[in-house]
C-alpha cells in the first residue's frame, strides 16, 4: 500500500478515479517505517530475553554441577576420615582413636543421607 501511495498520484478504476495526495504517500511511508522499527525493536527484546534465559539456564546448570562436585568432595573427605579413624583404632585401640571413630560414625549416621 505504501508503494502504491508513493508511486502513483491517481489510481484509476473502471468507473472511479482515486486521487492520492502526496502527503498521504509520505504518511504511509512514515507509518510503514514506524512499524518496521517497532517490529525490529520487539524482535530485539525477544532475542535478548532468549539470550538471558539461556544464560540463566547455563548458570543454573553450572551451579548444579558445582554443587554436585562439592557434595562428592565432601563425601570423599568424610569417607577418608572414617577410613583413617578405623585404621588408627585397629592399629592402636586407645580411647582417643575410639572417640575419633565414634565421632565419624555419628556424623555418618546423622548426615549420611545428605552426603
C-alpha positions in Angstrom: 0.0 0.0 0.0 2.9 2.4 0.8 4.5 1.6 -2.5 1.2 2.4 -4.4 0.7 5.6 -2.4 4.3 6.8 -3.1 4.4 5.8 -6.8 1.0 7.0 -8.1 -0.7 10.3 -7.9 -4.0 8.8 -9.1 -5.4 5.3 -9.2 -7.9 4.6 -12.0 -10.7 2.1 -11.6 -13.4 1.3 -14.2 -15.9 3.9 -13.1 -13.9 5.7 -10.4 -10.8 7.7 -10.1 -9.0 7.9 -6.7 -6.6 10.8 -6.4 -3.7 10.2 -3.9 -2.3 13.4 -2.3 1.5 13.5 -1.9 1.1 13.9 1.9 -0.8 10.6 2.1 2.1 8.7 0.5 4.5 10.3 2.9 2.3 9.4 5.8 2.0 5.8 4.7 5.8 5.7 4.3 6.3 7.1 7.8 3.8 4.7 9.3 5.4 1.8 7.5 8.8 2.9 8.7 7.5 3.2 12.3 6.0 -0.4 12.1 9.3 -1.8 10.8 11.3 -0.1 13.6 8.8 -1.3 16.2 9.0 -4.8 14.8 12.8 -4.8 14.9 12.8 -3.4 18.5 10.4 -6.1 19.6 12.4 -8.8 17.9 15.5 -7.5 19.6 13.8 -7.7 23.0 12.7 -11.2 22.3 16.2 -12.1 21.3 17.6 -10.5 24.5 15.1 -12.5 26.6 16.1 -15.7 24.9 19.8 -14.9 25.4 19.1 -14.1 29.1 17.1 -17.2 29.6 19.8 -19.3 28.0 22.5 -17.7 30.2 20.4 -18.3 33.3 19.9 -21.9 32.3 23.6 -22.3 31.7 24.4 -20.7 35.1 21.9 -22.8 36.8 23.3 -26.0 35.3 26.9 -24.9 36.2 25.8 -24.2 39.8 24.2 -27.7 39.9 27.4 -29.3 38.6 29.5 -27.3 41.1 27.2 -28.3 44.0 27.4 -31.9 42.9 31.3 -31.7 42.8 31.2 -30.1 46.3 29.0 -32.9 47.6 31.2 -35.5 46.1 34.4 -33.9 47.6 32.7 -33.6 51.0 31.6 -37.3 50.8 35.1 -38.3 49.8 36.7 -36.3 52.7 34.3 -37.9 55.2 34.9 -41.4 53.9 38.7 -40.8 54.1 38.3 -39.6 57.7 36.3 -42.7 58.5 38.9 -45.0 57.0 41.7 -43.2 58.8 39.9 -43.3 62.1 39.1 -47.0 61.6 42.7 -47.9 60.7 44.1 -45.9 63.7 41.7 -47.6 66.0 42.6 -51.1 64.6 46.3 -50.4 64.9 46.1 -48.8 68.4 42.7 -49.2 70.1 43.0 -46.4 72.6 40.3 -44.0 73.9 41.4 -41.1 71.6 41.1 -43.2 68.4 37.9 -44.8 69.6 36.4 -41.3 70.2 37.5 -40.2 66.7 35.9 -43.3 65.2 32.7 -42.7 67.2 32.6 -39.1 66.0 32.9 -40.0 62.4 30.3 -42.8 62.8 27.9 -40.3 64.5 28.4 -37.9 61.6 27.8 -40.6 59.0 24.7 -41.7 61.0 23.3 -38.2 61.2 24.1 -36.8 57.8 24.6 -40.0 55.7 21.6 -39.5 53.6 22.5 -35.9 52.8 26.1 -36.6 51.8 
